[in-house]
Amino acid sequence: MKRGTSRDIRTANRYEVLRQIIAASPTSRQELAAATGLSLATVATLVGELLDLRMITEVGFEDSAGGRPRGLVAVNASGGALIGVDIAETYVHVELFDLALNVLARAEEHMRHGESRPERVAAHVTAAVGSVVAQAGVEAARVLGVGVSVPGQVDRDTGVAEYAPNWDWHDVPLLDLLSEHIAYPLHLDNPLRASAVAELWFGAARGHGDAVVVNLGTGVGAGLVLGGGLHRGVSNSAGEWGHTTLVLDGRLCRCGNHGCVETYVGALGIMQNLRELSPRSPLLHPGDQTATIDALAAGVAAGDPVAVKVVRDTARYLGAGIAVLVNVLNPEVVVLSSWVAARLGEPLLDEVCEAVARHALRRPLAANRIVLSPIPTDPVCLGAATFALEGALQTVGQRRAAGARGRTAPPA
């Protein structure tokens, strides 16, 4: 069993304190202690470190009932920049944030069919990262790191994309490829974790101990928030719900199995639902997922019966799959996220809620609500940027520890 060292715990505490400051600026040390469960003395020390790093700043005092005024701190938005990268099957989207996680610049690279070779994907990421840095006009020294989200299973420690079934990637050293062209610190994870963190910090999971963030795009999965924190699993593979069996002996999935959730509710699965219902429908744009989903959304809004039935059928499959998550995990909230959910919107949500109600057990269902992601920007980019922030704080901790060893080492 892997155990955290005291340095790991200190980094995690520093990260949690900064997270609370970002979420609730300005705030006092007393409020931070209450929010994090840390002692006031520990919080005061961590706040001092963050002040030294210029990640936060003192912003005055608030009156307390009869006592000494409490000092307030707030995030120093200009104290650094973070970059989040969302690599998806059809695009690379990149956003640059200040330390308050406000978006300062965006760039997108479209990936055509057949452009999934690792070198081509790395080239798209490099171009988009260069674009946002140029747009924002930030100095290289201010960029604290780049969080990179890539579909599939990843090894965060080695920066390797271990398995991406939609591209047939196996053990691709993605961060090594990117580091040949990008000089900033790089941190790898996948969209399930990224979107879950984004919702936990700024979205529908904020303030909830247990939540599921369902990503609906070309790929499908579930980011898990359990016990108030991100759940990764023992090998950072938790949440691969899109590759659980929904229909025995069903459609062939790109992972090699049959009847996976993704084959019925991912963008390609929705296109297949439409194709089976109406093979010559003008709503179907072969080879173009985005155009097809957009056409379905417009069709539902116009009352087109084919579009309405396709969304309803898709919601039936999706609702059955989400009901399993509700029964097994008993979350307070299920969030529908990513671009397919955003485009199909409320009509999909309404149908999903009805379908889940038909399949979930009464008690966990009563404690749960299902919502669309309220995050106005790309949630995966936002979550990926927090991974860069976490990495930057870890690096700071390592430098401080090394400095302390150097000061206490006996003379040669």
N, C-alpha and C positions, 0 to 999 in steps of 0.2 A: 504494500500500500504506500503510495507516495504521500509524504507529509510535507507541509509547508514549513520552511525555516522561519526564524524570527525576522529575517530580512523580507521574506515573502509576505509575512503578516503585516509588517510595517508598510510595505508598498501598497498592499490591499487597503490598509487603513487610510493612507495618504490619498489614494484614488477615491475612496468612499467619501472622505471629507470634501475633496474638490468637487466631486459629483454633486453633493448636497449644496455647495456654494453656488455652482453653476445653476442648479435648479431653483434656488431660493435667494438670489442676491437682492439686496444686502441681507446679511444674517449675522447673528452674534455667536460667539464661542459657546455660550450656554445652549442656544438653539441647536447648534451642530452636535453637541454632546447628546442632547435628547434625541435627535434624529438618527444618530449613528449607533447609540448605545455605548459609546466610548466614554472614558472618564474625562472630566473637564481638563485635567492636567495633560492627558494624552492629546486631546484636541488642541490645547494651547500650543503644545510642542509642534504638532503637525501644521497648524496654521502658521507658526513662525517659519517653518521650512518653506511653505508655499509662498510666504511673503518674500523670503530670501530669493526664491526662484523667479520672483516678479510675475507669478501666475495669478496672484490675487493682490488686492490693495486695501488699505484701511480707508474707510469712507465716513468716519465720524462716529457719533454715539447715539444710543437711544435711551430714553429715560426708563428707569425701573422704579417700581413702587417703593419709594423710601430708601432705596439703596444707591450704590454708586452707579453712574451711567455705564451702560454696557457698550463696549467698542464693537463696531460693525465692520465686517469685511465683505468684499464683493470680488467677483472674478475680474481680472484685468484682461479685458477682451483683446487688447493690442499686445499682450505679452507673448504671443506666439501664433502660429498658424498650423492647422491640421488639414490633411487631405484624406478624403474617403473615396474609394474606388469600388464601383459596382460592376463587376464583369458578369454579364448574362449571356445567354445563348445567341441573342440577336444584337446586342449593343454593349458598349463600354461607356458608362456614365461616371463622371468624376466631379466632385464638388470640393471646393476649398473653404474652410471655416476659420473664423477667429476662435479665441479660447472660450468665448461664450457660446460657441457652436452656432453662430449666425453664418449663413452662407454668404460668401464674398464673391465667388465666381463659380461658373458651371461650364462643363464641356462634354460633348457626347460624340462618340465614334460609332457609326453603324457597321455591323459585321454581316457581310453577305454569306449566303450558304456556302459552306466549304472553306470558310476562313478561320476554322477552329484550330489550326496548327498552333502549338504553343508560341512559336516565334512571331506569328502574325498577331496573336492576342497581345503579346508583350509589346509589339510595336504600336498597337492601338492605345494601350495603357500609357506608354511613354509619351505619345503625341498629346493625349488628353491632359496628362499631368503637366506637361510643359505649357499647354494652353492656359490652364487655370492660374498657374503661377504668374504667367505674363499678364493675364487679364487683371489680377489683383495687385500686381506691382509689388509683391512682397520680396524681401531679400531672402536669399537661400538660407541664411543663418536663422531666420525666424520660423522656418518650417520645421516643426518638431518631429514630424513623421508622416508616413503614408500608410493607412490601413487599406488592405486589399481584400475584397470579398470575391471568392470564386466558387461556382457551384460544385457540389460534390463533397467528398470527404477529404479533409486536409490535415496535415501535421503542422501545428502552429510552431513547434520548436524548430523544425528543420526547414520550414517554408516550402514544403513539398505538397503539391496537389496529388493526393494518393490515388483517387478514383473519381472521375467525372464521367458517368455513363453516357450522358448525352453527347459527349465529344470523344468517347472511347479513350480518355486520358488515363494513363497508369503511371504513377510515380514521376510526375513532371516536376522538375526543380524550378518552380515558377519564380520564386523570389531571387534565385540566382540569375535567371534570365533577365529579370527586371533590374537587378542591381548593376548590370552591365551598362545601363543607360540612365538610371535614376540614382542620384547620389544621396537622397534622403533615407533615414531609417525606414525599413519596410516591415510590415506586420501582416501576416496572412490568417484569414479565417473564412467562414462561408456565410452565405446570406441568411441562413436560419438564425445563427447567432447574432449577426449584425442587426437584423430587423427586430429581434427580441430585445436587444439592448436599447435600440432606439425607442421602442414602445415603453420600456421600463423607465427610461430617463425623461422622455418628453411626450409620450403618447398615451394610448388607452390602458396600458398596464401600469402606469405610474400610480403608486400608492397601493398596489395590489401585491400580495405575497405569491399568488399562484396564477399564472396566465399562460395561454398558448397563442402564439402568433403564427397563423397559417399563411404561408407564402404561396400565392397563386400566380405563376408565370408560365414560361415554357416548362420549367421544372416546378415541382411541388414539394413542400416540406413543412415542418412545424418547429418553430423556435420555442423553447421551453423556459419559463420562469417558474422556479419552484422554491418555496421557502424564502422568497424575497430576492433571490439571486439567479443568475443565468445558470442553467443546467446543461453541462457539456457531455456528461457520460464519461466512462473510464477511458475511452479512446477518442474523445472529441467527436463522437459520431451520433450523439443523441439527436432525435428529431427527424430521422429519415422515414417519416410517416408516408411520404409519397411513394415509397417502394414497399409498402405493406399490401397484402392481397385484399382486394375489394371484391373481385369476381373470380371465382374458381374457373380455371381454364379460359380466362378472358383474353383480352387483347395482349399481344406481345409487347412488352416494355423494352426500352433500350438498355435496361439493366440485365436483360436476358430472361427475366421471369414473365409470367403471364398474369393479367388481371390486376396490376398495380393501380393504386389510387390515381397516380399521375396520368395513366393512360385514359382516364375518363374525365378528369377535371383540369388538367394542364391545358395550355393553349392548343397543343396539337391534338389532345383528346377531345377538346371542344370542337375543333374543326372536324374530327371524325364523327362526333355526334351529329353535326350539321350534315355532313356528307351522307351518313346513313339515312337521315330523315328526308333530305331533299338533295340528291346528287347534283342537280343542275341549278341549284339556288344561286341567284345573283349575289347573295350575301357571302358566298364562299369565294375566297381569293387564294387559289392554290399556291403554296409556297410563300405566302405572306400572312404570318400569324397576326401581326398588328392590324392590318387592314381588315381581316376577317372578324376579329374581336370588336373593332370599331364599328363595323357594319352591323354586327349583332346588337351592339348597344344602341345604335341609331334605330335599328328595326324594332327593338323592344319599346323604345320611346314613341315610335310611330304606330305601335299596335300590330306590327306584322306577325301573323300567327305562327309562321315558321320560327322566327327569332324568339318569340315568347316560349314556344315549346322547347327549343334547344336550351335556353337558359333554365327553364324549369327542369328538364331532364338532367342537365349538368348539376343543378342544385340538389336533386334527389341523390345522386352519387356522392356529392360533397357532404351533404347533410348526414348520410349514413356513416361516412368516414369521420366526421367531426363528432358524431355521437359517441363513437368509440373513445375518442380523446376525452370527452366530457365524463364518460363512465369510469375510465381508468385513472385519469389525473385529477378529476374533481376541481377544475380551475374556476376562479372567480369570473374570468373574462376570456373569451376567444376573439382574437382580432384577425380580420381578413385583410391581408396586406398584399403588396406588389401590384404590378401593372394590370393584370387581368381583373383583379378585384376592384381596382380603382376605376377601370373603364366600364365594367358592368354594374358597379355601384349598388344603389338601393334595391333595384329589382332583383338582383342576385341575392342580396342580404335577406330580403323578405322571404324568398323561396327557401333559402338555407335554414332560416329560423323555423319555418314550418316543418321542414324535413327532419331537423334535429329533434324537434318536439315529438315526432312520431317514433324515433328510435332510441332516444336517451332515457335512462332511468329517471324517475320523477324527482328523487331527492337531489342528485347532483345537478339535474337540469334547473331545479328551482333556485339553486345558488349561483347559477351562471347566466351571463348575458353575452350575446354575440354582436360585435360592432365592426364597422369599417375602420381602417386606420385613419386617425385624424391628422397625421403628420403631413404638412403641406409640401415638403421637399421629398427627395428620394430617401426612404427610411434606411435602405441598405448603406448608402453613402454616409448617412449620419451615424449609424452604428459602427461602420468601419472606421470613421474618424475617432470614435471613442477607443478603439483598439490601439490606434496610434498614440492617443493620450495616455493610455495605460502603459504602453511600451516606453514612452518618454519618462514617466514617473519611475518605472522600474530601472531605467538607465541611470536616472538621478540617484536612486538608492544605491546602485552598485558603485557609482563614483564616490558617494559619501562614505560607503563602507571601505573602499580602497584607500581613501584619504585618511580615514581613521586608523587603518592598519599602518599606513606610512608614518603617521605621527607617533604611534606607540612602538614602532619597531626599534630594536636596539641598534646603536651605531655599528657599522661594519668594522 
